[in-house]
Amino acid sequence: MRGKHGRRKTPSLGKILGIAGFIGVTAAGTMVVRAGRRRRSRAPGEIRNRRHERPVEASGRRP
């Protein structure tokens, strides 16, 4: 973009922050959608088993 006197105009801080915010929201939305798909692709029994295994793995002992 060229300004009135032939010099290159620098984008305003507000425009830069707006674009960065838009990109951030888009990336966060993509992550939420992917996590939801991953969650829905598992069977309920598998989810239940994983939920019960986590505390055991964290404590380092077997049931």
PDB file with one MODEL, atoms N, CA, C and O in Angstrom:
MODEL        1
ATOM      1  N   MET A   1       0.839  -1.180   0.000  1.00  0.00           N
ATOM      2  CA  MET A   1       0.000   0.000   0.000  1.00  0.00           C
ATOM      3  C   MET A   1       0.884   1.242   0.000  1.00  0.00           C
ATOM      4  O   MET A   1       1.896   1.301   0.698  1.00  0.00           O
ATOM      5  N   ARG A   2       0.497   2.201  -0.768  1.00  0.00           N
ATOM      6  CA  ARG A   2       1.223   3.455  -0.836  1.00  0.00           C
ATOM      7  C   ARG A   2       0.363   4.569  -0.253  1.00  0.00           C
ATOM      8  O   ARG A   2      -0.845   4.637  -0.478  1.00  0.00           O
ATOM      9  N   GLY A   3       1.015   5.422   0.488  1.00  0.00           N
ATOM     10  CA  GLY A   3       0.327   6.555   1.077  1.00  0.00           C
ATOM     11  C   GLY A   3       0.189   7.693   0.088  1.00  0.00           C
ATOM     12  O   GLY A   3       0.409   7.519  -1.111  1.00  0.00           O
ATOM     13  N   LYS A   4      -0.178   8.864   0.601  1.00  0.00           N
ATOM     14  CA  LYS A   4      -0.412  10.031  -0.230  1.00  0.00           C
ATOM     15  C   LYS A   4       0.864  10.514  -0.922  1.00  0.00           C
ATOM     16  O   LYS A   4       0.804  11.003  -2.050  1.00  0.00           O
ATOM     17  N   HIS A   5       2.015  10.385  -0.262  1.00  0.00           N
ATOM     18  CA  HIS A   5       3.265  10.915  -0.792  1.00  0.00           C
ATOM     19  C   HIS A   5       4.168   9.835  -1.363  1.00  0.00           C
ATOM     20  O   HIS A   5       5.377  10.040  -1.469  1.00  0.00           O
ATOM     21  N   GLY A   6       3.612   8.695  -1.732  1.00  0.00           N
ATOM     22  CA  GLY A   6       4.392   7.644  -2.366  1.00  0.00           C
ATOM     23  C   GLY A   6       5.160   6.779  -1.378  1.00  0.00           C
ATOM     24  O   GLY A   6       5.874   5.864  -1.788  1.00  0.00           O
ATOM     25  N   ARG A   7       5.027   7.050  -0.094  1.00  0.00           N
ATOM     26  CA  ARG A   7       5.710   6.223   0.906  1.00  0.00           C
ATOM     27  C   ARG A   7       4.828   5.052   1.292  1.00  0.00           C
ATOM     28  O   ARG A   7       3.603   5.105   1.178  1.00  0.00           O
ATOM     29  N   ARG A   8       5.467   4.014   1.741  1.00  0.00           N
ATOM     30  CA  ARG A   8       4.735   2.837   2.187  1.00  0.00           C
ATOM     31  C   ARG A   8       4.087   3.119   3.537  1.00  0.00           C
ATOM     32  O   ARG A   8       4.749   3.597   4.457  1.00  0.00           O
ATOM     33  N   LYS A   9       2.793   2.824   3.658  1.00  0.00           N
ATOM     34  CA  LYS A   9       2.091   3.028   4.919  1.00  0.00           C
ATOM     35  C   LYS A   9       2.280   1.802   5.800  1.00  0.00           C
ATOM     36  O   LYS A   9       2.181   0.671   5.324  1.00  0.00           O
ATOM     37  N   THR A  10       2.547   2.018   7.061  1.00  0.00           N
ATOM     38  CA  THR A  10       2.646   0.900   7.994  1.00  0.00           C
ATOM     39  C   THR A  10       1.261   0.667   8.598  1.00  0.00           C
ATOM     40  O   THR A  10       0.541   1.620   8.894  1.00  0.00           O
ATOM     41  N   PRO A  11       0.893  -0.594   8.779  1.00  0.00           N
ATOM     42  CA  PRO A  11      -0.418  -0.880   9.359  1.00  0.00           C
ATOM     43  C   PRO A  11      -0.478  -0.389  10.807  1.00  0.00           C
ATOM     44  O   PRO A  11       0.523  -0.418  11.523  1.00  0.00           O
ATOM     45  N   SER A  12      -1.641   0.054  11.221  1.00  0.00           N
ATOM     46  CA  SER A  12      -1.792   0.571  12.572  1.00  0.00           C
ATOM     47  C   SER A  12      -1.717  -0.568  13.586  1.00  0.00           C
ATOM     48  O   SER A  12      -1.926  -1.735  13.255  1.00  0.00           O
ATOM     49  N   LEU A  13      -1.418  -0.202  14.809  1.00  0.00           N
ATOM     50  CA  LEU A  13      -1.313  -1.188  15.881  1.00  0.00           C
ATOM     51  C   LEU A  13      -2.651  -1.900  16.076  1.00  0.00           C
ATOM     52  O   LEU A  13      -2.679  -3.108  16.316  1.00  0.00           O
ATOM     53  N   GLY A  14      -3.742  -1.177  15.978  1.00  0.00           N
ATOM     54  CA  GLY A  14      -5.065  -1.785  16.130  1.00  0.00           C
ATOM     55  C   GLY A  14      -5.338  -2.842  15.079  1.00  0.00           C
ATOM     56  O   GLY A  14      -5.912  -3.888  15.381  1.00  0.00           O
ATOM     57  N   LYS A  15      -4.933  -2.578  13.852  1.00  0.00           N
ATOM     58  CA  LYS A  15      -5.146  -3.538  12.780  1.00  0.00           C
ATOM     59  C   LYS A  15      -4.308  -4.798  13.016  1.00  0.00           C
ATOM     60  O   LYS A  15      -4.780  -5.914  12.798  1.00  0.00           O
ATOM     61  N   ILE A  16      -3.078  -4.613  13.458  1.00  0.00           N
ATOM     62  CA  ILE A  16      -2.197  -5.754  13.730  1.00  0.00           C
ATOM     63  C   ILE A  16      -2.762  -6.595  14.875  1.00  0.00           C
ATOM     64  O   ILE A  16      -2.789  -7.823  14.794  1.00  0.00           O
ATOM     65  N   LEU A  17      -3.215  -5.924  15.947  1.00  0.00           N
ATOM     66  CA  LEU A  17      -3.784  -6.659  17.076  1.00  0.00           C
ATOM     67  C   LEU A  17      -5.081  -7.366  16.688  1.00  0.00           C
ATOM     68  O   LEU A  17      -5.349  -8.472  17.158  1.00  0.00           O
ATOM     69  N   GLY A  18      -5.872  -6.745  15.848  1.00  0.00           N
ATOM     70  CA  GLY A  18      -7.112  -7.365  15.387  1.00  0.00           C
ATOM     71  C   GLY A  18      -6.856  -8.624  14.582  1.00  0.00           C
ATOM     72  O   GLY A  18      -7.527  -9.639  14.766  1.00  0.00           O
ATOM     73  N   ILE A  19      -5.892  -8.551  13.697  1.00  0.00           N
ATOM     74  CA  ILE A  19      -5.546  -9.728  12.883  1.00  0.00           C
ATOM     75  C   ILE A  19      -4.981 -10.833  13.767  1.00  0.00           C
ATOM     76  O   ILE A  19      -5.325 -12.002  13.595  1.00  0.00           O
ATOM     77  N   ALA A  20      -4.114 -10.471  14.714  1.00  0.00           N
ATOM     78  CA  ALA A  20      -3.539 -11.464  15.625  1.00  0.00           C
ATOM     79  C   ALA A  20      -4.631 -12.110  16.475  1.00  0.00           C
ATOM     80  O   ALA A  20      -4.597 -13.318  16.711  1.00  0.00           O
ATOM     81  N   GLY A  21      -5.590 -11.323  16.931  1.00  0.00           N
ATOM     82  CA  GLY A  21      -6.697 -11.871  17.717  1.00  0.00           C
ATOM     83  C   GLY A  21      -7.545 -12.823  16.906  1.00  0.00           C
ATOM     84  O   GLY A  21      -7.949 -13.878  17.395  1.00  0.00           O
ATOM     85  N   PHE A  22      -7.815 -12.454  15.669  1.00  0.00           N
ATOM     86  CA  PHE A  22      -8.595 -13.314  14.786  1.00  0.00           C
ATOM     87  C   PHE A  22      -7.894 -14.646  14.562  1.00  0.00           C
ATOM     88  O   PHE A  22      -8.531 -15.699  14.599  1.00  0.00           O
ATOM     89  N   ILE A  23      -6.601 -14.606  14.334  1.00  0.00           N
ATOM     90  CA  ILE A  23      -5.825 -15.830  14.122  1.00  0.00           C
ATOM     91  C   ILE A  23      -5.839 -16.689  15.391  1.00  0.00           C
ATOM     92  O   ILE A  23      -5.962 -17.911  15.312  1.00  0.00           O
ATOM     93  N   GLY A  24      -5.714 -16.053  16.553  1.00  0.00           N
ATOM     94  CA  GLY A  24      -5.735 -16.787  17.813  1.00  0.00           C
ATOM     95  C   GLY A  24      -7.063 -17.468  18.069  1.00  0.00           C
ATOM     96  O   GLY A  24      -7.099 -18.619  18.502  1.00  0.00           O
ATOM     97  N   VAL A  25      -8.155 -16.767  17.804  1.00  0.00           N
ATOM     98  CA  VAL A  25      -9.484 -17.347  18.001  1.00  0.00           C
ATOM     99  C   VAL A  25      -9.705 -18.504  17.035  1.00  0.00           C
ATOM    100  O   VAL A  25     -10.275 -19.528  17.411  1.00  0.00           O
ATOM    101  N   THR A  26      -9.264 -18.347  15.813  1.00  0.00           N
ATOM    102  CA  THR A  26      -9.403 -19.414  14.822  1.00  0.00           C
ATOM    103  C   THR A  26      -8.620 -20.652  15.242  1.00  0.00           C
ATOM    104  O   THR A  26      -9.121 -21.772  15.138  1.00  0.00           O
ATOM    105  N   ALA A  27      -7.394 -20.453  15.716  1.00  0.00           N
ATOM    106  CA  ALA A  27      -6.567 -21.585  16.146  1.00  0.00           C
ATOM    107  C   ALA A  27      -7.193 -22.281  17.353  1.00  0.00           C
ATOM    108  O   ALA A  27      -7.212 -23.511  17.414  1.00  0.00           O
ATOM    109  N   ALA A  28      -7.699 -21.519  18.300  1.00  0.00           N
ATOM    110  CA  ALA A  28      -8.326 -22.112  19.486  1.00  0.00           C
ATOM    111  C   ALA A  28      -9.579 -22.893  19.094  1.00  0.00           C
ATOM    112  O   ALA A  28      -9.813 -23.983  19.615  1.00  0.00           O
ATOM    113  N   GLY A  29     -10.374 -22.354  18.194  1.00  0.00           N
ATOM    114  CA  GLY A  29     -11.565 -23.055  17.730  1.00  0.00           C
ATOM    115  C   GLY A  29     -11.226 -24.358  17.037  1.00  0.00           C
ATOM    116  O   GLY A  29     -11.926 -25.358  17.202  1.00  0.00           O
ATOM    117  N   THR A  30     -10.159 -24.348  16.265  1.00  0.00           N
ATOM    118  CA  THR A  30      -9.722 -25.566  15.582  1.00  0.00           C
ATOM    119  C   THR A  30      -9.331 -26.635  16.592  1.00  0.00           C
ATOM    120  O   THR A  30      -9.656 -27.810  16.420  1.00  0.00           O
ATOM    121  N   MET A  31      -8.632 -26.224  17.647  1.00  0.00           N
ATOM    122  CA  MET A  31      -8.210 -27.174  18.675  1.00  0.00           C
ATOM    123  C   MET A  31      -9.418 -27.765  19.403  1.00  0.00           C
ATOM    124  O   MET A  31      -9.434 -28.958  19.706  1.00  0.00           O
ATOM    125  N   VAL A  32     -10.420 -26.944  19.683  1.00  0.00           N
ATOM    126  CA  VAL A  32     -11.620 -27.425  20.371  1.00  0.00           C
ATOM    127  C   VAL A  32     -12.363 -28.429  19.505  1.00  0.00           C
ATOM    128  O   VAL A  32     -12.827 -29.456  20.002  1.00  0.00           O
ATOM    129  N   VAL A  33     -12.480 -28.143  18.220  1.00  0.00           N
ATOM    130  CA  VAL A  33     -13.183 -29.047  17.307  1.00  0.00           C
ATOM    131  C   VAL A  33     -12.447 -30.376  17.207  1.00  0.00           C
ATOM    132  O   VAL A  33     -13.078 -31.433  17.236  1.00  0.00           O
ATOM    133  N   ARG A  34     -11.127 -30.340  17.089  1.00  0.00           N
ATOM    134  CA  ARG A  34     -10.353 -31.580  16.994  1.00  0.00           C
ATOM    135  C   ARG A  34     -10.486 -32.417  18.255  1.00  0.00           C
ATOM    136  O   ARG A  34     -10.626 -33.638  18.183  1.00  0.00           O
ATOM    137  N   ALA A  35     -10.442 -31.764  19.413  1.00  0.00           N
ATOM    138  CA  ALA A  35     -10.579 -32.491  20.679  1.00  0.00           C
ATOM    139  C   ALA A  35     -11.964 -33.134  20.768  1.00  0.00           C
ATOM    140  O   ALA A  35     -12.095 -34.263  21.242  1.00  0.00           O
ATOM    141  N   GLY A  36     -12.984 -32.429  20.321  1.00  0.00           N
ATOM    142  CA  GLY A  36     -14.341 -32.982  20.336  1.00  0.00           C
ATOM    143  C   GLY A  36     -14.471 -34.178  19.427  1.00  0.00           C
ATOM    144  O   GLY A  36     -15.117 -35.164  19.781  1.00  0.00           O
ATOM    145  N   ARG A  37     -13.871 -34.103  18.271  1.00  0.00           N
ATOM    146  CA  ARG A  37     -13.918 -35.251  17.349  1.00  0.00           C
ATOM    147  C   ARG A  37     -13.207 -36.446  17.952  1.00  0.00           C
ATOM    148  O   ARG A  37     -13.687 -37.575  17.850  1.00  0.00           O
ATOM    149  N   ARG A  38     -12.073 -36.206  18.576  1.00  0.00           N
ATOM    150  CA  ARG A  38     -11.312 -37.283  19.199  1.00  0.00           C
ATOM    151  C   ARG A  38     -12.142 -37.929  20.318  1.00  0.00           C
ATOM    152  O   ARG A  38     -12.149 -39.150  20.470  1.00  0.00           O
ATOM    153  N   ARG A  39     -12.833 -37.099  21.090  1.00  0.00           N
ATOM    154  CA  ARG A  39     -13.647 -37.593  22.191  1.00  0.00           C
ATOM    155  C   ARG A  39     -14.822 -38.429  21.673  1.00  0.00           C
ATOM    156  O   ARG A  39     -15.125 -39.489  22.221  1.00  0.00           O
ATOM    157  N   ARG A  40     -15.473 -37.953  20.628  1.00  0.00           N
ATOM    158  CA  ARG A  40     -16.637 -38.662  20.086  1.00  0.00           C
ATOM    159  C   ARG A  40     -16.257 -39.954  19.377  1.00  0.00           C
ATOM    160  O   ARG A  40     -17.092 -40.847  19.236  1.00  0.00           O
ATOM    161  N   SER A  41     -15.018 -40.067  18.932  1.00  0.00           N
ATOM    162  CA  SER A  41     -14.618 -41.257  18.176  1.00  0.00           C
ATOM    163  C   SER A  41     -14.347 -42.454  19.081  1.00  0.00           C
ATOM    164  O   SER A  41     -14.192 -43.570  18.586  1.00  0.00           O
ATOM    165  N   ARG A  42     -14.287 -42.249  20.386  1.00  0.00           N
ATOM    166  CA  ARG A  42     -14.034 -43.345  21.316  1.00  0.00           C
ATOM    167  C   ARG A  42     -15.353 -43.917  21.828  1.00  0.00           C
ATOM    168  O   ARG A  42     -16.356 -43.213  21.952  1.00  0.00           O
ATOM    169  N   ALA A  43     -15.319 -45.201  22.118  1.00  0.00           N
ATOM    170  CA  ALA A  43     -16.492 -45.871  22.683  1.00  0.00           C
ATOM    171  C   ALA A  43     -16.610 -45.495  24.161  1.00  0.00           C
ATOM    172  O   ALA A  43     -15.598 -45.217  24.804  1.00  0.00           O
ATOM    173  N   PRO A  44     -17.824 -45.483  24.706  1.00  0.00           N
ATOM    174  CA  PRO A  44     -18.006 -45.122  26.117  1.00  0.00           C
ATOM    175  C   PRO A  44     -17.185 -45.996  27.072  1.00  0.00           C
ATOM    176  O   PRO A  44     -16.659 -45.494  28.066  1.00  0.00           O
ATOM    177  N   GLY A  45     -17.071 -47.279  26.786  1.00  0.00           N
ATOM    178  CA  GLY A  45     -16.279 -48.169  27.637  1.00  0.00           C
ATOM    179  C   GLY A  45     -14.809 -47.806  27.634  1.00  0.00           C
ATOM    180  O   GLY A  45     -14.141 -47.875  28.666  1.00  0.00           O
ATOM    181  N   GLU A  46     -14.306 -47.421  26.475  1.00  0.00           N
ATOM    182  CA  GLU A  46     -12.908 -47.023  26.367  1.00  0.00           C
ATOM    183  C   GLU A  46     -12.636 -45.745  27.168  1.00  0.00           C
ATOM    184  O   GLU A  46     -11.605 -45.623  27.830  1.00  0.00           O
ATOM    185  N   ILE A  47     -13.564 -44.806  27.099  1.00  0.00           N
ATOM    186  CA  ILE A  47     -13.421 -43.561  27.865  1.00  0.00           C
ATOM    187  C   ILE A  47     -13.418 -43.869  29.359  1.00  0.00           C
ATOM    188  O   ILE A  47     -12.607 -43.325  30.108  1.00  0.00           O
ATOM    189  N   ARG A  48     -14.315 -44.731  29.782  1.00  0.00           N
ATOM    190  CA  ARG A  48     -14.406 -45.100  31.203  1.00  0.00           C
ATOM    191  C   ARG A  48     -13.110 -45.765  31.661  1.00  0.00           C
ATOM    192  O   ARG A  48     -12.604 -45.450  32.738  1.00  0.00           O
ATOM    193  N   ASN A  49     -12.566 -46.681  30.857  1.00  0.00           N
ATOM    194  CA  ASN A  49     -11.315 -47.358  31.217  1.00  0.00           C
ATOM    195  C   ASN A  49     -10.159 -46.374  31.316  1.00  0.00           C
ATOM    196  O   ASN A  49      -9.354 -46.456  32.244  1.00  0.00           O
ATOM    197  N   ARG A  50     -10.068 -45.451  30.379  1.00  0.00           N
ATOM    198  CA  ARG A  50      -8.993 -44.452  30.414  1.00  0.00           C
ATOM    199  C   ARG A  50      -9.120 -43.561  31.639  1.00  0.00           C
ATOM    200  O   ARG A  50      -8.115 -43.198  32.249  1.00  0.00           O
ATOM    201  N   ARG A  51     -10.336 -43.208  32.001  1.00  0.00           N
ATOM    202  CA  ARG A  51     -10.562 -42.347  33.158  1.00  0.00           C
ATOM    203  C   ARG A  51     -10.122 -43.054  34.443  1.00  0.00           C
ATOM    204  O   ARG A  51      -9.596 -42.415  35.353  1.00  0.00           O
ATOM    205  N   HIS A  52     -10.336 -44.366  34.518  1.00  0.00           N
ATOM    206  CA  HIS A  52      -9.945 -45.122  35.701  1.00  0.00           C
ATOM    207  C   HIS A  52      -8.440 -45.401  35.726  1.00  0.00           C
ATOM    208  O   HIS A  52      -7.866 -45.577  36.801  1.00  0.00           O
ATOM    209  N   GLU A  53      -7.797 -45.445  34.564  1.00  0.00           N
ATOM    210  CA  GLU A  53      -6.356 -45.714  34.506  1.00  0.00           C
ATOM    211  C   GLU A  53      -5.522 -44.502  34.898  1.00  0.00           C
ATOM    212  O   GLU A  53      -4.424 -44.671  35.430  1.00  0.00           O
ATOM    213  N   ARG A  54      -5.993 -43.312  34.658  1.00  0.00           N
ATOM    214  CA  ARG A  54      -5.196 -42.110  34.906  1.00  0.00           C
ATOM    215  C   ARG A  54      -4.718 -41.973  36.342  1.00  0.00           C
ATOM    216  O   ARG A  54      -3.524 -41.748  36.544  1.00  0.00           O
ATOM    217  N   PRO A  55      -5.573 -42.094  37.353  1.00  0.00           N
ATOM    218  CA  PRO A  55      -5.076 -41.957  38.735  1.00  0.00           C
ATOM    219  C   PRO A  55      -4.055 -43.043  39.090  1.00  0.00           C
ATOM    220  O   PRO A  55      -3.117 -42.796  39.848  1.00  0.00           O
ATOM    221  N   VAL A  56      -4.243 -44.233  38.544  1.00  0.00           N
ATOM    222  CA  VAL A  56      -3.309 -45.325  38.819  1.00  0.00           C
ATOM    223  C   VAL A  56      -1.939 -45.004  38.220  1.00  0.00           C
ATOM    224  O   VAL A  56      -0.912 -45.221  38.864  1.00  0.00           O
ATOM    225  N   GLU A  57      -1.923 -44.487  36.987  1.00  0.00           N
ATOM    226  CA  GLU A  57      -0.660 -44.130  36.345  1.00  0.00           C
ATOM    227  C   GLU A  57       0.025 -42.995  37.098  1.00  0.00           C
ATOM    228  O   GLU A  57       1.248 -42.994  37.239  1.00  0.00           O
ATOM    229  N   ALA A  58      -0.745 -42.044  37.577  1.00  0.00           N
ATOM    230  CA  ALA A  58      -0.163 -40.900  38.269  1.00  0.00           C
ATOM    231  C   ALA A  58       0.462 -41.307  39.607  1.00  0.00           C
ATOM    232  O   ALA A  58       1.491 -40.762  40.008  1.00  0.00           O
ATOM    233  N   SER A  59      -0.168 -42.270  40.294  1.00  0.00           N
ATOM    234  CA  SER A  59       0.357 -42.672  41.599  1.00  0.00           C
ATOM    235  C   SER A  59       1.458 -43.719  41.461  1.00  0.00           C
ATOM    236  O   SER A  59       2.240 -43.912  42.391  1.00  0.00           O
ATOM    237  N   GLY A  60       1.532 -44.391  40.329  1.00  0.00           N
ATOM    238  CA  GLY A  60       2.570 -45.368  40.095  1.00  0.00           C
ATOM    239  C   GLY A  60       2.290 -46.736  40.693  1.00  0.00           C
ATOM    240  O   GLY A  60       3.184 -47.581  40.749  1.00  0.00           O
ATOM    241  N   ARG A  61       1.065 -46.966  41.140  1.00  0.00           N
ATOM    242  CA  ARG A  61       0.735 -48.280  41.727  1.00  0.00           C
ATOM    243  C   ARG A  61      -0.340 -48.966  40.897  1.00  0.00           C
ATOM    244  O   ARG A  61      -1.024 -48.331  40.095  1.00  0.00           O
ATOM    245  N   ARG A  62      -0.474 -50.226  41.094  1.00  0.00           N
ATOM    246  CA  ARG A  62      -1.459 -51.021  40.366  1.00  0.00           C
ATOM    247  C   ARG A  62      -2.663 -51.273  41.270  1.00  0.00           C
ATOM    248  O   ARG A  62      -2.511 -51.320  42.490  1.00  0.00           O
ATOM    249  N   PRO A  63      -3.858 -51.435  40.697  1.00  0.00           N
ATOM    250  CA  PRO A  63      -5.047 -51.705  41.528  1.00  0.00           C
ATOM    251  C   PRO A  63      -5.039 -53.111  42.101  1.00  0.00           C
ATOM    252  O   PRO A  63      -5.964 -53.491  42.817  1.00  0.00           O
TER     253      PRO A  63
ENDMDL
END
